[in-house]
Structures are given as C-alpha cells and as structure tokens.
C-alpha cells in the first residue's frame, strides 16, 4: 500500500530528477504499447482463422453463427464507453488488466463454446474484453506518443495488422496439423499476460518521471477537467467513415474475388491477405510523419481509398483487383490512427481515456456497419455497384475532413495549455 506522502515525493523527484529518467520511462511505455498491440493483433488473427473450427465445435448453422457474432459488438460497445472512464480513474493498470483478461477469455471461449448459448456468452465476454483493451491500449499509445514526442500510434497499429496476418497463418497451420482448437488460443493468452505484465512494469519504472497531473490520474484522484464532447463526436464521425471503408474491403474482398472474378479457393483467400498486408506495411512506412501533416495524410488516404474501391469495382481480373486492394489498403491504413493521433495531442492527460473511448466507440460503429452497408448495396446493385458505394464513403471522408476538423478545433494539432479555461462542460 502506498504511503500518503508518495505523490508529493514523486512530484519532487520529477522536478529534481535527471532527464534520463523521463526518457527511459517514455521508452518503457512505448515498448509496452508495442507488445500490447502485438498481443491484441494475435488474438484477432487466431480468432479470424479459427471461426470455422469454433462453428463446428459449437455445432451451429451459418445463420446461428451470424447471430452469435452479433454478441461481439453487443459486448464491445458498452465496454468501450466504460473503459475510458476507468482508465482515467485508476490509471494505466486498467489497460494492463484488459489485455491480460482478453487472452484468458479467448482461451476460455475455445474450451467452452460447445453449443449456441455458450458460444453467445463467450463471444459477448470476448467482445467486452476486446472493447476495453482496444480503448485503453489506444489511450496508452497516445500517452506514450505525447510523452516521447515522436509518432507511436500509427506504428503500433501497424504491429497490430502484422500480427493479425502472422497469427492467422499460424492458426491455419495448427488447424492443418489437427492440433486442438485451444492450442493457438492458449498461446495467445500467454502473450496477452506477458503484455499486461510488461505494461505494469512500465508503470512501475515510470513512477519517478510522472508529472503531477498524470500521477493524480494513476493514483485514482478524481480529475477536475471536464471533457469537451462535441469535438470528439465530430472526429468520431470521420472515424466511422474510415472504419466502414476499411472493414468493407476486409470482409468482402474474398467474396468479390469468388463471385465476380470467379477466382478459385486458393486465390480468394489471397484477397484479404493482400489488403491486410498492405495496411500493415503502410502504417510502418508513414509512421514517422509528424502530426503537422495529419490533415494532408487523411485527405491523401481518403483519395487512395476511393480510387482503390473504384479500381476493384471495374476490375476484369484478379490481378487488377489486387492492385485496387493495395491502393485501398494503403489509403484506409492511415485514416483512423491519424485521427486518433490528432485527438491524442489535443486532450488533457486527466481525460485521455474518456476522449479515446468516445472517438473509438463512435468510430467502431463504422466497423460494425461497413460490411452491412456493402451487403445492402450488393443486393441492390451487385457487388461491383457496392464497391462504388464504398468509394463514396471515402469521398465523403475527403469532403468532410477539413470542415469537421475545423469545427472540432483540432485543425491545428498542438499540445494544449494545461489551464482551467480548457475545461468545458461535457454536456455542451
């Protein structure tokens, strides 16, 4: 248990301590964010590749599987809203616990999903754990980026995408080798627990380098700052369009390759892999860009995403469609991480969790609705017409970005002054 004079002692150490302590603490936090996103990507990579095996184990039809998958979103949305407030109240330890819990829940899901009710319950808990981990890890990455003074958010998202691809392939190999379903999930659980432990260690090592306001947040002292809701909702609208475009390609590219281009089974699986691989490479490639270029990055990404969708819509062959997926992947890859970076640099540390929670939750609606949007347009105008509709999402993002960023007050992304005047009622 911490002594009552511990916060004052830490503040004094921070003022008097060497600059090297602050640098090392920032590096520790950055490293823990990378490990956490690797674990998060591993969970979703293994899950995506294991869905058919989970379906067989639970003995459910395609229709019932679709119903069960709705529980992921049903669990994630409320957890995302609550996780940010919990992070602001109790500190980074919440993020460490969330990523560790996700791994344990995944292993439990693989072991207990033997019928429809157990599958629905497992997916609901997994969705809640994932939503909480998503928000809190992004908030930690934002804090690490602000403290380190260099780009972190886009790169950790690149790590996430990379591990989705790698672990999905690994889970596929495990399935081909007839390993038990639980084996890859248990491996992910171990990685998630290691990630949580690494984050807790980073918190411990950074204690003497924490500012007064940040230490108050870690100790659970209620924040006096009140969040500005309207700007975050405006950025969330842009995130919704970005996620809708991204998940539309990720969810429908294989179906497009099979139904419109009559590609064989081996080629249809290549389509989502090409898209996900391009997303990962792009995030690493542009991860070093400063936030001063954020609006230009979003506009360029929206144009590329729209162009890629149009190329896919008109593609006569799989090769041309793959080129369209590369262009669309490169475009969508930069959108949400850049938006999150803009928010990260414009919020107080005392409500970083709530700010990340609001933007992520609103944006997540696009992730859920993107595939549904494509399906509705596919019924009305065919899959090629649906790809044109996806291009329209990116075009809308291009048009709305300058306006909504200006209205939000985030058009120029600088570190805000830590003054009471920034406290605005959250009901505004």
N, C-alpha and C positions, 0 to 999 in steps of 0.2 A: 504493500500500500504506500502511496506517495506521501511524503511529508508535506504539511501545509505550506512550508516556505519554498517548496520545489519550484513553482512557476517563477517566483522572483529570482531565485538562484539561476534558473536557466536564462532568464532575460539578461541578468548581469553577465553571465558567461558569453551570451551572444554579443553584447556590446563590447566586451573586452577581449573576446577570443580571437584567434588568428583567422585570417581569411581562408586558409586552407581547410579549416573545419567546415565552413559553408560550402566550399567546392566539393569536398568529399561527400557531404550529406546529400547534395544535389545529385551527384553521380550515383549514390546508393539508391535514391528514389527513382532515378531514370532506369537503372538496371532492373529494379524490381518491377517497374511498369512493363518492360520488355518481356520479362519472364511470365508475368500475369497474362499478357495478351497472347503469348505462345500457348499457354495452358488453355485459354479461352478458345482460341482457334482449334486446338487439338480436340476439345470437347465437340465442337460443331462439325469438324471434319469426320470424326468417328461416328457421330450420330447420323450424319447425312449418308454415309456409306452403309450404315447398319440398319436403316429403316426397313428394307425388305426382310431381314432376319428377325427384327423385332415384330414385324407383322406376322410372320409365320409362327413365332413363339407364342404370341398372344392369340393366334388363330382368329383373326378378324378379316373381314372383307375390305375391299378398297373403300367402299362408302363409309364403313365404320372407322377405318384408319383416318379418313379425312375428318370425321367428327372428332376423333381423339386428338388430332393435330391442332384443332381449334383451342384446346386447353393450354397449349404453349403460350399463345397470345393472351389468353384469359388470365394466366398466372403472371405473365411478364409485365403487363401494363400497370396494374396496381403496385407491384413490387418496384417498378422503376420510379413511380411517383413518391414512394415512401423512402427509397434507398438514399436519395439525395439529402433529405432532411436528417436521416440517421447519420449520414457521413458528417454533416455539419455539426451535429450534436455530439457525436462520440469519436470523430476523427478517423484517420486512415485505417485503423484497426478494423473498421467495418468492411472496407474493401478487401482486406486480407482474409477476413472470415467468409466473405461472399464467394471469392474464387475457390477457397478450400471446400466450402459447402457444395458448390456446383459439381466438383469431381465426385464427391461422396454420393450425391443424389444421382448422378449418371450411372455409377456402379450399381446403386440400389435399383434403378429403373431396369437395367439389363437383367438383374437377378429376379425381379418380382413381377414384371409385365407378362403375365400368363393368361390374361383374359381382358375383355374390354374395360371393366371397371378399374382394374389395377393399372392398365395402360393409361387411362384418362387421369387417374390420380397421380401417377408417376410423371406424366407429361406436364400436368399443372404445377407440380412442385419443381420440376426441372425448369419450366418457363419462369417461375418466380425467382429461382436461384440465378438463372441466366440474366434476367432483367436487372436484378440487384447488382450482379457482378458487372454487367455492362456499364451501368451508370457510375458506379463507384470507381471502377478502373479508369474510365474516361476522365473522371474528376481528378484522380491521382495523376494521370498523364498530363492533364492541364496544369496541375500544380507543379509537376516536375519541369514542364516546359517553361513556366514562368520563373521558377527558381533558377534553372540552369541558363536561361537566356538564349536558348537555341531550340530549333524545332524538335519536337518529340512526338506529338500526336499523330501526324501522318505516318511516321516511321513505325510506331507501334501498331498502327492499323495495317501496315504492310506485313509486319510479323504475323498478325492475326490471319491475313489472307494466305500467307505462305504455309502456315501450319494447317489451315483448313485443307489445302491441296495435299500436303505431305501425309497427313494422318488419314485422310480419306483413302489414299492409295494404300497406306499401311493396313487399314481396316479391311480393305478389299483383299489384300494378300492373306490376312488372317482368316477371312471367310473361305477363300480358296483352299487354304490348308486345313479347313474343318476345325479350327480352334473354337472353343466355346465362345459364345457371344459376349460373355462377361470379361474375357481377357483384355481386349483393347480398352474397354471402359475402366477396368481396374488400373491399367497403365496410365490412363488419363487422370484418374483420381490421385495417383501418386504424384504426377506432375502438378496438379492443382494444389495439393497440400504443400509441395515444395515451394510453389509460387506464393502461397499465403505466408509461409514461414519466412521467405525472403523479404516480403513486404513488411512483416513485423520487425525483422532485423533492421531494415532500412529506417523504420520509425525510431527504433532504439538508438541507432547510430547518429540520427539527425537531431536528437533532442537538444544538444547544445547549440545548434545552428538555427533554431526555430525563432521566428520573430514573436513579439508579444501577442499579436492578434492570432497568429497561426497556433501558438501554444494554447491559447484560450480555446480554440476550436478543438484541438486534440484532447484537451482535458475535459471537454464537455461543457464548458461555460457557455451559457446561452448568448447568442450573438445579438448585438444591438442593431446591426444593419438589417434593413428590410429590403426585400428583393424587388426589382422592377420587373413586373410580369410581362407587360406589353412588348418590349423589345425582344424578349426571349421567345415569345409566341411568333413574332414575325420571322425570326431566324428559323424557328421550328417549321414554319410553312415551307421555307426553302429546303429544309432538310427532308420534309415529306416528299417533295418532288424529286429530290436526289435519290432517296431510298427507293421510291416507286420505280424509277427508271432502272436502278441497279438490280433490284430483285426481279424485275420483269425479265431481264435477259438471263439472269442466273437460273430462274425457274422454268423458262420456256424455250431456251435455246436448243436443248436436246429434242424437244417436241417439234420445233420448227424444222430442224435438220431431218427428222424422220418423216414428218407428214408433207412438207413442202419440197424438200430436196431428195426424198426417198433414199436417204443415207442408211447404210447398214448399221447393225447394233454397235459395232466397234467404233464407227465414226460418230454416232450420235453422242456417245459418252465423251468424245473429244471436245464437243462444243462448249459445255460448261467449264471444262478444264482450261480451255483456251481463254475464256473470259476471266476466270478466277486467277489464272496465272498472270494475265496482263494487268489485272488490278494490283496484284502484289508487286510486280516489277515497277509499275508506275509510281506507287506510293514510296518505294525506296528511292526512285530516281528523282522525284520532286520534293522529297522530304526535307531537303536543306534550304528550300526557298523561305525567305523571311515573310512575316505576316504583312509587311507593307505591300506585298504583291497579291494579297489574298483575293481581292475582288477580281483582278485580272485572271487569276488561276481559276476561279469559279466560272467566269464567263467563257474562258477557253475550254474548260471541261464540259460546260453545257453545250457548246457548239460541237465539240467532238462527239459527245453522246448522241446528239441529234443526228449528226452526219452518219455515225455508225449504224444507228437504227434504220436510216433510210437506205444505206447500202445493203443491210440484211433484207429489208423489205423487197428490194429489187434483185437480190442475188439469184443468178441462174445455176450456180454450182456451189458445192460445199467450200471450195477454196475462196470464192468471193465472200461467202457468208462468214468464213473465218476471219477474213480481213475486216469485215464490218464489226465482228465481235471484238477484235483487237482495238479498233478505233473507239467503239462504245465503252469497252472496259477501261481504256486509258482515260476517257472523259469522265465516267462516273466515279473512278477511283479517287479523284481529288476532291469531290464535292463535299461529302459530309465531314471528313477530317478537317478540311479548311474552314467550314462553317463552325465547327466545334472549337478550332483554334481562335477564331475571331471572338467568340464568346469568352473563352478562357482568359484572354488578355484584357477583357473589359469588365470583369466581375471582381468583387472583393473576395478575399480568401474565406471570410466568415460565412459566405453563402454560395461558395463554389459548387457544393454538392447539389443544392436545390436548383441552381441555374442549369447545371448539366442535366439534372433529372428532367426539368421542363423541356429543354430542347430535345433531348433524346427520346422522351415519351411521345412528343408531337411528331417527331421525325419517324419514329417506329411505326406510326400509323401508315406511312407510305410503304414501309417494308411489308406490312401485312396486306395492304390493299393493292400493291403493284401487280402481283400475279392475278388477282381477281379482275383488275382493270383490263389486263390483256385477255383473259378468258371471255369477258363480256364483249370486247371488240372482235375477238376471233369468231364468236357466234354471229355477230352482226355483219362483219366484213371479211372474214377469213383471217388466217394468221399473218398474211402479208399486210393486210389493212391494219391489223393490230400493231404491227411494227411501226407503221406510220403514226399510229396513236401514241406509241412510246416516244417517237421523235417529237411529238407535240408536247409531251411532258418536259423534255429537255429544253425545247424552245420557250416554253412558259417560264422555266427557271432562268433562262438567259434574259428574258424581258423583265422579270420581276426582281432580279437580284439588285440592280442599282437602286431601285425605288425602295424596296423593303429594308435594305441595309441603311439607307439614308434616314428612313422613318425610325428605325431602331436606335439610331445614334451610334451605330457601330461601323459606319462607313470608313472612319479613320480609326484604326485599331492601335491604340496606345494604352499603356498601363495607367489606370485611372488614379487620381489623387485619393489618398485614403482619408477622406474628410466626411463629416456627418452630412454635408449637403447632398451626398450621393444616395443617402437613404431615402427612398421614395416608397410610399405605401404600396404594398403588393396587390391591393385591390384596384389600383389605377388601371 
